[in-house]
Amino acid sequence: MKMNKDKLLSTLFVGIDVGSVNNFAYATDFFGNKLLSFSFINNDPGSRILIDNVLNCLKLNNLKYVVFAMESTSFYSFHLCCVLASSIELASFNPLVYCLNPKVTAAHRESFVCLDKTDPLDAVVICDFARVGKITSKPFNVSTFLALQRLTRQRFHVIKCLTREKSYILNNIFLKFSEFAVLDKSKHPFSDKFGATAISVISDFYSPDEIANMPLNDLIFYLDKISKGRFVDTENTAKLLQKAARDSYRLDKALYEPINLAIATSYNAVFLYENQLKDLEKAILKTVKGLHSNEFDCLTSIRGIGLIFASGIISEIGFISRFNREEQLASFAGFSWKKKQSGKHTSDVTKLTKAGNKYLRYYLIEAVNSVINHGNQEYSDFYHRKYSEVTKFQRKRALALSARKFVRLIFSMLQKNQLYIDKKEMVKLT
């Protein structure tokens, strides 16, 4: 947050501690003089009280600008940010609304010795954080990309739920059919443990004994039927499946029924999440097309970047004009590292701060991984070079650094409104 001297002296700084029911506001001028301190309900009438009090304070103290700062407390701060950023009454005071990472304000709190942890004092800390110019993030923007952001974040949430459910179901599958759950791909009868055929095998047979004791020809016929003849060598698949069944642990017969029910319940959850993903992806496509976004066309021109990654990146960045330099965009995504130095020694192990937008960081890392997997030579070479530089955390480090490099490309492309041309293709053109 940068302001010239005249603006700072004419600014009201308002720190707000946001809660699910009640909020607390504390305001000072640039010199730290207390001008406001009150609580209000976290609803629309409560926001009206906040705006009225702030307007009266601005007029009484002859102040021309106002800065609102609050922590990003789950979703409870969202509506208040929208109201303040779009308020017609406050518009003439050029309001800046900041939704801060709690990690950042927590560090500032340490500068207050023996300070209690209460809502009013939290508002004091947030207000002081804004007053001393510690804010480096961009102001809250009631963006045209907000609808897209809600969809991409919901998809992110569903993906997390689906991953967790699949991990959980494998626990129960191990209890029922241990070898099926743990065999690696080279020895497993199915390439996908959650494919339609694999699910049918786990669901249709009461226990591994039924598979192990089944005549081979009958099992081959069964596999051909449920796979619709897709296996290249059904006999070999049947033999692998029977071997896995014979090598698996056996349970007490009374345990199979409850475990089968638990597995069936988890499968239903997996099917539900997968259907939700399809619906969300249709909605994301419809929304991003409705934006007529040049940014979307720019990003999808990169091989390996499709609908989901492009939409996720765009929804979190918004308008690229919000950022003056690529370093600001990288910082917004949380791609900064803590330097550890003592005397002449500088540690090679530096942690990613992760103080930025976790959704944007996720999409950037996944996107650059996809770009590498799709054969982009420049990023593949960079990834492997960074991977070989260290002996610890090779993959995480190499992906994070590749994503940081990817930020430069994205910033440049979006700022110049350019499509991507691979360096190899550029050589061919010349």
C-alpha positions as CSV (number, residue, x, y, z in Angstrom):
1,M,0.0,0.0,0.0
2,K,1.7,3.1,-1.2
3,M,0.5,6.7,-0.6
4,N,2.1,10.1,-0.8
5,K,2.6,12.1,2.3
6,D,-0.4,14.4,1.8
7,K,-2.7,11.4,1.4
8,L,-1.4,9.6,4.5
9,L,-2.0,12.7,6.6
10,S,-5.6,12.9,5.3
11,T,-6.4,9.2,5.7
12,L,-8.6,7.4,8.2
13,F,-7.3,3.8,8.9
14,V,-10.0,1.4,10.0
15,G,-9.1,-2.1,11.3
16,I,-12.0,-4.6,11.5
17,D,-11.9,-7.9,13.4
18,V,-14.5,-10.0,11.6
19,G,-16.6,-12.8,13.3
20,S,-19.5,-15.0,12.2
21,V,-21.9,-12.9,14.2
22,N,-20.2,-9.7,15.5
23,N,-17.5,-7.5,14.2
24,F,-15.3,-4.9,16.0
25,A,-14.0,-1.8,14.3
26,Y,-11.1,0.4,15.5
27,A,-10.0,3.6,13.6
28,T,-7.1,6.0,13.9
29,D,-5.5,8.8,11.9
30,F,-2.0,8.6,10.6
31,F,-0.5,9.6,13.9
32,G,-2.3,6.8,15.8
33,N,-4.9,9.0,17.5
34,K,-8.0,6.9,18.3
35,L,-11.0,8.2,16.4
36,L,-13.4,5.2,16.5
37,S,-14.0,2.1,18.5
38,F,-17.3,0.1,18.3
39,S,-18.8,-3.3,17.6
40,F,-21.5,-4.0,15.0
41,I,-23.4,-7.1,13.8
42,N,-22.0,-9.0,10.7
43,N,-25.0,-8.4,8.5
44,D,-26.3,-5.8,6.1
45,P,-27.8,-3.4,8.7
46,G,-24.5,-3.8,10.7
47,S,-22.5,-2.7,7.6
48,R,-24.8,0.3,7.3
49,I,-23.8,1.3,10.9
50,L,-20.1,0.9,10.0
51,I,-20.4,3.1,6.9
52,D,-22.4,5.8,8.8
53,N,-19.9,6.0,11.6
54,V,-17.0,6.1,9.2
55,L,-18.6,8.9,7.2
56,N,-19.3,11.0,10.3
57,C,-15.7,10.4,11.5
58,L,-14.2,11.5,8.1
59,K,-16.3,14.7,8.0
60,L,-15.7,15.6,11.7
61,N,-11.9,15.2,11.3
62,N,-11.7,16.7,7.9
63,L,-10.1,13.5,6.4
64,K,-10.3,12.8,2.6
65,Y,-9.4,9.1,2.3
66,V,-10.2,5.9,4.1
67,V,-8.5,2.5,4.3
68,F,-10.3,-0.6,5.6
69,A,-8.3,-3.6,6.7
70,M,-9.6,-6.9,7.9
71,E,-8.3,-10.5,8.0
72,S,-9.5,-13.1,5.5
73,T,-11.6,-15.1,8.1
74,S,-13.0,-17.9,6.1
75,F,-16.0,-16.5,4.1
76,Y,-17.2,-14.2,6.9
77,S,-15.4,-11.1,5.6
78,F,-16.6,-11.5,2.0
79,H,-19.9,-9.6,2.2
80,L,-18.4,-6.8,4.2
81,C,-15.6,-6.4,1.7
82,C,-18.1,-6.2,-1.2
83,V,-20.3,-3.6,0.6
84,L,-17.4,-1.3,1.5
85,A,-15.7,-1.6,-1.9
86,S,-18.9,-0.8,-3.8
87,S,-20.4,1.8,-1.3
88,I,-21.7,4.9,-3.2
89,E,-21.6,7.0,0.0
90,L,-17.8,6.2,0.5
91,A,-16.9,6.6,-3.2
92,S,-15.8,10.2,-2.8
93,F,-13.3,9.2,-0.1
94,N,-11.5,6.7,-2.5
95,P,-12.0,3.7,-0.1
96,L,-9.3,1.0,-0.2
97,V,-10.5,-2.3,1.2
98,Y,-7.8,-4.9,2.1
99,C,-8.5,-8.6,3.0
100,L,-5.3,-9.7,4.8
101,N,-3.6,-13.0,5.3
102,P,-3.9,-13.7,9.1
103,K,-0.3,-15.0,9.1
104,V,0.9,-11.5,8.2
105,T,-1.0,-9.7,10.9
106,A,0.0,-12.3,13.4
107,A,3.6,-11.5,12.8
108,H,2.8,-7.7,13.4
109,R,1.1,-8.6,16.7
110,E,4.5,-9.8,18.1
111,S,5.6,-6.1,18.1
112,F,3.0,-5.4,20.8
113,V,4.5,-6.6,24.1
114,C,2.1,-8.5,26.4
115,L,-1.0,-7.8,24.3
116,D,-4.0,-9.9,25.1
117,K,-5.9,-11.8,22.4
118,T,-9.4,-10.3,22.2
119,D,-11.6,-9.1,19.4
120,P,-11.2,-5.3,20.1
121,L,-7.4,-5.7,20.4
122,D,-7.3,-7.7,17.2
123,A,-8.9,-4.8,15.5
124,V,-6.3,-2.5,17.0
125,V,-3.4,-4.6,15.6
126,I,-5.0,-4.8,12.1
127,C,-5.6,-1.0,12.1
128,D,-2.0,-0.3,13.2
129,F,-0.8,-2.8,10.5
130,A,-2.5,-0.7,7.9
131,R,-1.4,2.6,9.4
132,V,2.3,1.8,9.4
133,G,2.2,0.8,5.7
134,K,2.8,-2.9,6.1
135,I,0.2,-3.9,3.5
136,T,1.7,-5.3,0.3
137,S,-1.4,-7.0,-1.1
138,K,-3.8,-5.6,-3.7
139,P,-7.1,-4.0,-2.6
140,F,-10.3,-6.1,-2.7
141,N,-11.9,-5.9,-6.1
142,V,-15.6,-6.7,-6.7
143,S,-14.4,-8.3,-9.9
144,T,-16.3,-9.4,-13.0
145,F,-14.3,-12.7,-12.5
146,L,-16.0,-13.4,-9.1
147,A,-18.6,-15.8,-10.5
148,L,-15.9,-17.8,-12.2
149,Q,-13.8,-17.8,-9.0
150,R,-16.7,-19.3,-7.0
151,L,-17.0,-22.1,-9.5
152,T,-13.3,-22.9,-9.8
153,R,-12.9,-22.8,-6.0
154,Q,-15.9,-25.1,-5.6
155,R,-14.3,-27.5,-8.1
156,F,-11.0,-27.3,-6.0
157,H,-13.1,-28.2,-2.9
158,V,-14.8,-31.2,-4.7
159,I,-11.4,-32.5,-6.0
160,K,-10.1,-32.4,-2.4
161,C,-13.2,-34.3,-1.2
162,L,-12.9,-36.9,-4.0
163,T,-9.2,-37.5,-3.3
164,R,-9.9,-38.0,0.4
165,E,-12.8,-40.3,-0.3
166,K,-10.7,-42.5,-2.7
167,S,-8.0,-42.7,-0.1
168,Y,-10.5,-43.7,2.6
169,I,-12.2,-46.4,0.4
170,L,-8.8,-48.0,-0.3
171,N,-8.5,-48.6,3.5
172,N,-11.7,-50.7,3.4
173,I,-10.8,-52.4,0.2
174,F,-7.5,-53.5,1.8
175,L,-9.5,-55.1,4.6
176,K,-11.7,-57.0,2.1
177,F,-9.2,-57.7,-0.7
178,S,-5.7,-56.7,0.5
179,E,-3.7,-57.5,-2.6
180,F,-6.2,-55.5,-4.8
181,A,-5.5,-52.4,-2.8
182,V,-1.7,-52.6,-2.6
183,L,-0.4,-54.2,-5.8
184,D,1.6,-52.0,-8.1
185,K,0.6,-51.4,-11.7
186,S,2.9,-54.0,-13.2
187,K,1.2,-56.8,-11.2
188,H,-2.3,-55.4,-10.9
189,P,-5.1,-56.9,-13.0
190,F,-6.5,-53.4,-13.7
191,S,-4.8,-50.2,-14.8
192,D,-7.2,-48.1,-12.8
193,K,-8.4,-49.2,-9.3
194,F,-11.4,-46.9,-9.7
195,G,-12.3,-47.9,-13.2
196,A,-15.7,-49.3,-14.0
197,T,-14.5,-52.9,-14.2
198,A,-12.5,-52.7,-11.0
199,I,-15.4,-51.2,-9.1
200,S,-17.7,-54.0,-10.5
201,V,-15.3,-56.7,-9.2
202,I,-15.1,-55.2,-5.7
203,S,-18.9,-54.7,-5.6
204,D,-20.1,-57.9,-7.2
205,F,-18.1,-60.4,-5.2
206,Y,-18.8,-61.0,-1.5
207,S,-15.2,-62.0,-0.7
208,P,-11.9,-62.9,-2.4
209,D,-12.8,-66.6,-1.9
210,E,-15.5,-66.3,-4.5
211,I,-13.0,-65.0,-7.1
212,A,-10.3,-67.5,-6.1
213,N,-12.6,-70.5,-6.3
214,M,-14.4,-69.4,-9.5
215,P,-13.6,-71.5,-12.7
216,L,-11.2,-69.6,-14.9
217,N,-13.5,-69.7,-17.9
218,D,-16.4,-68.3,-15.9
219,L,-14.2,-65.5,-14.6
220,I,-13.0,-64.7,-18.2
221,F,-16.6,-64.6,-19.4
222,Y,-17.5,-62.3,-16.5
223,L,-14.6,-59.9,-17.2
224,D,-15.4,-59.8,-20.9
225,K,-19.0,-59.0,-20.1
226,I,-18.5,-56.1,-17.6
227,S,-15.6,-54.6,-19.6
228,K,-17.5,-54.9,-22.9
229,G,-14.6,-56.8,-24.4
230,R,-12.0,-54.1,-23.8
231,F,-9.2,-56.3,-22.4
232,V,-6.5,-57.2,-24.8
233,D,-5.7,-60.4,-22.9
234,T,-8.7,-61.3,-20.7
235,E,-7.3,-64.7,-19.7
236,N,-4.1,-63.1,-18.3
237,T,-6.2,-60.5,-16.5
238,A,-8.4,-63.2,-14.9
239,K,-5.2,-65.1,-13.8
240,L,-3.8,-62.0,-12.2
241,L,-7.1,-61.3,-10.4
242,Q,-7.3,-64.9,-9.1
243,K,-3.7,-64.8,-7.9
244,A,-4.4,-61.5,-6.1
245,A,-7.5,-63.1,-4.5
246,R,-5.6,-66.2,-3.3
247,D,-2.7,-64.1,-1.9
248,S,-5.0,-61.8,0.0
249,Y,-5.7,-62.0,3.7
250,R,-8.9,-63.6,4.9
251,L,-11.4,-62.0,7.3
252,D,-13.9,-63.5,9.7
253,K,-17.1,-64.1,7.6
254,A,-19.1,-61.8,9.9
255,L,-16.9,-58.8,8.8
256,Y,-17.5,-59.0,5.1
257,E,-21.1,-57.6,5.1
258,P,-20.3,-54.4,7.0
259,I,-17.2,-53.8,5.0
260,N,-19.1,-54.3,1.7
261,L,-21.7,-51.8,2.9
262,A,-18.9,-49.3,3.8
263,I,-17.3,-49.7,0.4
264,A,-20.6,-49.3,-1.4
265,T,-21.3,-46.1,0.5
266,S,-17.9,-44.7,-0.4
267,Y,-18.4,-45.7,-4.1
268,N,-21.7,-43.8,-4.1
269,A,-19.9,-40.7,-2.7
270,V,-17.2,-41.0,-5.4
271,F,-19.9,-41.2,-8.1
272,L,-21.6,-38.2,-6.7
273,Y,-18.3,-36.1,-6.6
274,E,-17.5,-37.2,-10.1
275,N,-20.9,-36.1,-11.4
276,Q,-20.5,-32.8,-9.5
277,L,-17.2,-32.3,-11.3
278,K,-18.8,-32.7,-14.7
279,D,-21.6,-30.2,-13.8
280,L,-19.0,-27.7,-12.5
281,E,-16.8,-28.0,-15.5
282,K,-19.8,-27.3,-17.8
283,A,-20.7,-24.3,-15.7
284,I,-17.0,-23.1,-15.7
285,L,-16.9,-23.4,-19.6
286,K,-20.2,-21.4,-19.9
287,T,-19.0,-18.7,-17.5
288,V,-15.6,-18.2,-19.0
289,K,-17.1,-18.0,-22.5
290,G,-19.6,-15.4,-21.2
291,L,-16.6,-13.2,-20.2
292,H,-15.3,-13.1,-23.8
293,S,-11.9,-13.2,-22.1
294,N,-8.8,-12.6,-24.1
295,E,-6.9,-13.8,-21.1
296,F,-8.5,-17.2,-21.5
297,D,-7.4,-17.4,-25.1
298,C,-3.8,-16.4,-24.2
299,L,-3.5,-19.1,-21.5
300,T,-5.0,-21.9,-23.5
301,S,-2.6,-21.2,-26.3
302,I,0.1,-22.8,-24.1
303,R,0.1,-26.6,-24.7
304,G,-0.9,-28.3,-21.5
305,I,-3.2,-25.5,-20.3
306,G,-6.8,-26.4,-20.7
307,L,-10.2,-25.1,-19.5
308,I,-9.7,-25.8,-15.8
309,F,-6.2,-24.4,-15.3
310,A,-6.8,-21.4,-17.4
311,S,-10.1,-20.6,-15.7
312,G,-8.6,-21.1,-12.2
313,I,-5.6,-18.8,-12.9
314,I,-7.8,-16.1,-14.5
315,S,-10.4,-16.2,-11.7
316,E,-7.8,-15.6,-9.0
317,I,-5.7,-13.0,-10.9
318,G,-8.7,-11.0,-12.2
319,F,-7.4,-8.1,-14.3
320,I,-3.7,-8.2,-14.9
321,S,-3.6,-4.4,-14.6
322,R,-3.9,-4.9,-10.9
323,F,-0.2,-5.8,-10.9
324,N,2.6,-3.4,-12.0
325,R,5.3,-6.0,-12.1
326,E,5.6,-9.8,-12.3
327,E,7.2,-9.8,-8.8
328,Q,3.9,-8.5,-7.4
329,L,2.0,-11.3,-9.1
330,A,4.4,-13.9,-7.7
331,S,4.1,-12.4,-4.2
332,F,0.3,-12.5,-4.5
333,A,0.5,-16.2,-5.3
334,G,2.9,-16.8,-2.4
335,F,6.0,-17.6,-4.4
336,S,8.6,-16.1,-2.0
337,W,11.1,-17.9,0.1
338,K,12.5,-17.1,3.6
339,K,16.2,-16.5,3.6
340,K,18.2,-18.1,6.4
341,Q,21.6,-16.6,7.1
342,S,23.9,-16.5,10.0
343,G,27.4,-15.0,9.7
344,K,28.9,-16.3,6.5
345,H,26.6,-19.3,6.2
346,T,23.5,-19.2,4.1
347,S,21.2,-22.2,4.4
348,D,20.3,-24.1,1.2
349,V,17.0,-25.1,2.8
350,T,14.6,-22.2,2.5
351,K,10.8,-22.6,3.0
352,L,8.2,-21.2,0.7
353,T,6.3,-18.6,2.7
354,K,2.9,-19.7,1.4
355,A,1.5,-16.3,2.5
356,G,-0.3,-15.6,-0.8
357,N,-3.3,-16.9,-2.6
358,K,-3.3,-20.6,-2.1
359,Y,-5.8,-21.2,-5.0
360,L,-3.6,-19.3,-7.5
361,R,-0.5,-21.1,-6.2
362,Y,-2.2,-24.5,-6.6
363,Y,-3.3,-23.7,-10.2
364,L,0.1,-22.4,-11.2
365,I,1.9,-25.4,-9.9
366,E,-0.5,-27.9,-11.4
367,A,-0.5,-25.9,-14.7
368,V,3.3,-25.9,-15.0
369,N,3.4,-29.6,-14.2
370,S,1.0,-30.2,-17.1
371,V,3.1,-28.0,-19.4
372,I,6.2,-30.1,-18.5
373,N,4.3,-33.3,-19.0
374,H,3.1,-32.1,-22.5
375,G,6.7,-31.8,-23.7
376,N,7.5,-28.1,-23.3
377,Q,11.3,-28.3,-23.7
378,E,12.1,-25.0,-22.0
379,Y,10.2,-25.8,-18.8
380,S,11.2,-29.5,-18.8
381,D,14.9,-28.6,-19.0
382,F,14.4,-26.0,-16.2
383,Y,12.6,-28.5,-14.0
384,H,15.2,-31.2,-14.3
385,R,18.0,-28.8,-13.7
386,K,16.4,-27.6,-10.5
387,Y,15.6,-31.1,-9.5
388,S,19.3,-32.2,-9.8
389,E,20.6,-29.2,-7.8
390,V,19.6,-30.5,-4.4
391,T,19.2,-33.8,-2.5
392,K,16.1,-32.9,-0.4
393,F,12.6,-32.1,-1.6
394,Q,13.7,-32.3,-5.2
395,R,10.2,-32.5,-6.8
396,K,8.5,-30.0,-4.6
397,R,11.3,-27.5,-5.0
398,A,11.6,-28.0,-8.8
399,L,7.9,-27.6,-9.3
400,A,7.7,-24.5,-7.1
401,L,10.6,-22.8,-9.0
402,S,9.2,-23.8,-12.3
403,A,5.9,-22.3,-11.3
404,R,7.7,-19.1,-10.3
405,K,9.3,-19.0,-13.7
406,F,5.8,-19.6,-15.2
407,V,4.5,-16.5,-13.5
408,R,6.9,-14.4,-15.6
409,L,5.5,-15.9,-18.8
410,I,1.8,-15.5,-17.7
411,F,2.4,-11.9,-16.6
412,S,4.0,-11.0,-19.9
413,M,1.4,-12.7,-22.0
414,L,-1.6,-11.2,-20.2
415,Q,0.0,-7.8,-20.1
416,K,0.8,-7.7,-23.8
417,N,-2.4,-9.7,-24.7
418,Q,-0.2,-12.2,-26.7
419,L,-0.7,-15.9,-27.6
420,Y,2.1,-18.3,-26.7
421,I,4.6,-19.5,-29.3
422,D,6.9,-22.3,-28.4
423,K,10.6,-21.5,-28.9
424,K,10.9,-24.6,-31.2
425,E,8.0,-23.4,-33.3
426,M,9.6,-19.9,-33.4
427,V,12.8,-21.3,-34.7
428,K,10.9,-23.2,-37.5
429,L,9.1,-19.9,-38.4
430,T,12.4,-18.1,-38.8
